[in-house]
Amino acid sequence: MKKEESGARELVSNPFEQNPAAAGVFASELDQKMKAAILEEESELRQVVYENHMKQKEQLTNEELLSSLLYKGEQRVEIPPLRCSRARIISGENGKVIDERFGVEARLTDKRLILTDVDVTSVPFLKRELKTSFPTRKSYRVARELRDDVWYYPFPLKNITGLMLGLSNKTRVSSQLSMRYNDIGLGIAALGLVLVILGFGNSVLLLLGLLALIGGLIYAFVEPKFVRSEFELEQGLFREVRLGGLDPITQEKVILEFTIDQDYSIHAIKDYLAKLQQLSQL
């Protein structure tokens, strides 16, 4: 098999890593030209949103918020907080998302799992617009949201009923293999066509032209040419923790779903969950 193009395509950094859904669209649906255009657009949006965002006059850190809301006798656990790029609270009854937050920290005390989000969070969004009109081929909506809010969600450890950890490391290589008509055969057929045109009135030239035309077309069909595109390399790291329990406010069954930051080590996740199980006696 003849290879005209080969090699590994250079990876483009994914600016949507904070939003797994958008990151998936960027990594799997876009060609290199569209990625470059979206990278440029996203960079401009990021600058605009920062220039127009009015910051809160008063800021709290996670530490200040947590220290002020511990109740008497509650002890903090000396283990680093679980850093979550996304946290979702899902109804255990119908599977609907009750709340969704980005850039959350999950801290442990001896009584509660405390989720906080008091940092300025910049979240990118990317989705494909399904309705387009000619001459538009594809259309993607790019957005950047900057949030300056305070979120505090304490979850009693006694309310936790189950735990699940999902780890996924993905490496995918793909290429496009095309079968084409043989160039040599097409070239011979083209030459034969020229001879046929020039051969009117000359039987020998006309015959040679017809033989070249027919023989070239047969060769182009019988001996196809295979062409392979450049390799496209995709790599991804996914870490998810799911907890089942009873919502402290409604006492309904809920699922807490955390997507862990990629720079948070597996060993740190293991130590955190071990301590959580010990305290909640799962």
C-alpha positions in Angstrom: 0.0 0.0 0.0 1.4 3.4 -1.0 1.5 6.0 1.7 1.5 9.6 0.4 1.0 11.3 3.8 1.9 10.0 7.3 3.0 11.2 10.7 1.4 12.3 13.9 -0.6 15.6 13.8 0.5 18.1 16.4 -2.0 18.4 19.2 -3.9 21.7 19.6 -4.4 22.7 23.3 -8.0 22.4 24.3 -9.2 25.7 25.9 -12.5 24.1 27.0 -11.1 21.7 29.6 -13.1 23.3 32.4 -16.3 22.3 30.6 -16.1 18.6 29.7 -19.0 18.8 27.2 -17.5 21.7 25.3 -14.0 20.0 25.5 -15.5 16.9 23.9 -17.0 19.0 21.0 -13.6 20.7 20.4 -11.6 17.5 20.5 -13.9 15.2 18.4 -15.9 17.3 15.9 -13.6 20.0 14.6 -11.0 19.9 11.9 -7.7 21.8 12.3 -8.9 25.0 10.4 -12.1 25.2 12.5 -10.1 24.7 15.7 -7.7 27.5 14.8 -10.7 29.8 14.1 -12.4 28.9 17.4 -9.2 29.3 19.4 -8.9 32.9 18.0 -12.6 33.6 18.7 -12.4 32.2 22.3 -9.3 34.3 23.0 -11.1 37.5 22.0 -14.2 36.5 24.0 -12.1 35.9 27.1 -10.6 39.4 26.9 -14.0 41.0 26.3 -15.6 39.2 29.3 -12.8 40.2 31.6 -12.9 43.8 30.5 -16.7 44.1 31.1 -17.0 42.0 34.3 -17.8 44.0 37.4 -16.0 42.3 40.3 -17.7 41.9 43.7 -16.7 44.6 46.2 -16.3 42.0 48.9 -14.4 38.7 48.3 -14.2 35.6 50.5 -11.7 32.8 50.1 -12.7 29.2 50.6 -10.7 29.2 53.8 -12.5 32.2 55.3 -15.9 30.9 54.3 -15.3 27.4 55.8 -13.8 28.7 59.0 -16.7 30.9 59.7 -19.4 28.2 59.1 -18.0 25.3 61.2 -20.2 24.5 64.1 -19.0 24.0 67.6 -17.1 20.8 68.1 -16.6 20.1 64.3 -13.0 19.3 63.4 -11.4 19.9 60.0 -9.7 16.9 58.4 -6.1 17.5 57.5 -6.3 16.4 53.9 -6.1 18.6 50.8 -9.6 19.5 49.4 -10.8 17.7 46.3 -10.5 20.1 43.4 -13.4 19.6 41.0 -13.6 21.2 37.5 -17.3 20.5 37.7 -19.8 19.4 40.4 -23.4 18.3 39.7 -26.2 17.5 42.0 -28.5 15.0 40.2 -32.0 13.9 41.3 -31.9 10.2 42.3 -35.6 9.9 41.3 -35.6 11.2 37.7 -32.0 11.8 36.8 -32.4 15.5 36.2 -29.6 17.9 37.1 -30.6 20.0 40.1 -27.5 22.2 40.2 -24.2 22.4 38.3 -21.1 24.3 39.4 -17.6 24.7 37.9 -14.4 25.1 39.9 -15.6 23.6 43.2 -13.6 22.5 46.2 -14.8 19.6 48.3 -13.5 19.8 51.9 -13.8 17.3 54.6 -14.6 17.7 58.3 -15.3 14.9 60.7 -19.0 15.5 60.3 -19.6 16.9 56.8 -18.5 17.0 53.2 -18.5 20.8 52.4 -18.7 22.0 48.8 -17.7 25.6 48.3 -17.3 27.8 45.2 -16.3 31.4 46.1 -13.6 32.0 43.4 -14.0 33.9 40.3 -14.8 31.2 37.8 -14.3 31.5 34.1 -16.1 28.9 32.1 -15.9 28.4 28.3 -18.8 27.0 26.3 -18.9 25.5 22.8 -21.8 23.8 21.0 -22.7 23.2 17.4 -25.7 25.0 16.0 -27.9 22.4 14.4 -29.9 24.8 12.2 -27.9 26.4 9.4 -28.7 27.9 6.0 -26.8 28.0 2.7 -24.0 28.9 2.2 -23.1 28.1 5.9 -21.6 24.6 6.2 -21.1 24.4 10.0 -21.7 26.8 12.8 -20.5 26.7 16.4 -21.5 29.0 19.2 -18.6 30.0 21.4 -19.1 31.6 24.8 -17.1 32.6 27.8 -18.8 33.1 31.2 -17.2 34.8 34.2 -18.9 34.2 37.5 -18.2 35.9 40.8 -20.5 34.1 43.2 -20.5 32.4 46.5 -21.8 28.8 46.9 -21.9 26.8 50.1 -23.3 23.3 50.2 -22.6 21.2 53.4 -23.5 17.5 53.0 -23.6 15.5 56.3 -21.4 12.4 56.1 -24.2 10.3 57.7 -26.3 11.1 54.6 -23.8 9.5 52.2 -25.0 6.0 51.2 -22.7 5.0 48.4 -19.5 5.9 46.4 -18.2 5.3 42.9 -14.9 6.2 41.3 -14.4 6.2 37.6 -10.9 6.6 36.0 -10.4 6.7 32.2 -7.3 7.3 30.2 -7.9 7.5 26.5 -5.5 7.5 23.5 -7.0 7.3 20.1 -5.2 7.5 16.7 -7.2 7.7 13.5 -6.6 8.3 9.8 -8.7 8.5 6.7 -8.0 5.9 4.0 -9.2 6.7 0.5 -9.3 4.5 -2.6 -8.8 6.5 -5.8 -8.6 5.7 -9.4 -5.0 5.0 -10.4 -3.3 8.2 -11.6 -1.2 6.3 -14.2 -4.3 4.7 -15.8 -6.0 8.1 -15.9 -3.0 9.7 -17.5 -2.8 7.0 -20.2 -6.6 7.4 -20.8 -6.1 11.2 -21.1 -3.3 10.6 -23.6 -5.5 8.2 -25.5 -8.3 10.8 -25.7 -5.9 13.3 -27.2 -4.8 10.8 -29.8 -8.4 10.0 -30.6 -9.2 13.7 -31.2 -6.0 14.1 -33.3 -6.5 10.8 -35.1 -9.6 11.6 -37.1 -8.5 10.8 -40.7 -5.6 8.7 -39.5 -6.7 5.2 -38.7 -3.4 4.1 -37.1 -3.4 7.1 -34.7 -7.1 6.7 -34.0 -6.6 3.0 -33.2 -3.7 3.7 -30.8 -5.8 6.4 -29.2 -8.7 4.1 -28.6 -6.5 1.4 -27.2 -4.8 3.8 -24.8 -8.1 5.3 -23.8 -9.8 2.0 -23.1 -6.7 0.4 -21.6 -6.0 3.4 -19.3 -9.6 3.4 -18.0 -9.5 -0.3 -17.3 -6.1 0.0 -15.5 -7.5 3.0 -13.4 -10.4 0.8 -12.3 -8.6 -2.5 -11.8 -5.5 -1.1 -10.0 -6.8 1.4 -7.5 -4.5 3.7 -5.6 -4.8 4.0 -1.8 -4.0 7.3 0.0 -3.8 7.8 3.7 -4.2 11.1 5.6 -2.1 12.3 8.4 -2.5 10.6 11.8 -4.9 12.3 14.1 -4.0 11.8 17.8 -6.5 12.3 20.6 -5.6 11.9 24.3 -7.7 12.4 27.3 -7.8 11.9 31.0 -11.1 11.6 32.8 -11.7 11.2 36.6 -15.1 11.1 38.1 -16.4 10.5 41.6 -20.1 9.9 42.3 -21.7 9.8 45.7 -25.2 8.7 46.5 -27.0 10.1 49.5 -29.9 12.1 51.0 -30.1 15.8 50.3 -29.8 17.7 53.6 -32.5 20.2 52.6 -35.1 18.0 50.9 -34.1 14.6 52.3 -34.6 13.3 48.8 -32.2 10.8 47.1 -29.5 12.6 45.1 -26.3 11.8 43.3 -23.2 14.1 43.8 -21.1 13.9 40.6 -17.6 15.4 40.6 -15.3 15.7 37.6 -11.8 16.0 39.1 -9.2 18.4 37.9 -6.7 16.7 35.6 -3.7 17.9 37.6 -5.1 16.3 40.8 -3.1 13.0 41.2 -4.7 9.6 41.4 -2.9 9.0 44.7 -4.5 12.2 46.2 -7.9 11.0 45.0 -7.4 7.6 46.6 -6.3 9.1 49.9 -9.3 11.5 49.9 -11.8 8.8 49.2 -10.3 6.4 51.8 -10.7 9.1 54.4 -14.3 9.9 53.2 -15.2 6.2 53.5 -13.7 6.0 57.0 -15.6 8.9 58.3 -18.9 8.1 56.7 -18.4 4.3 57.4 -19.3 3.3 53.9 
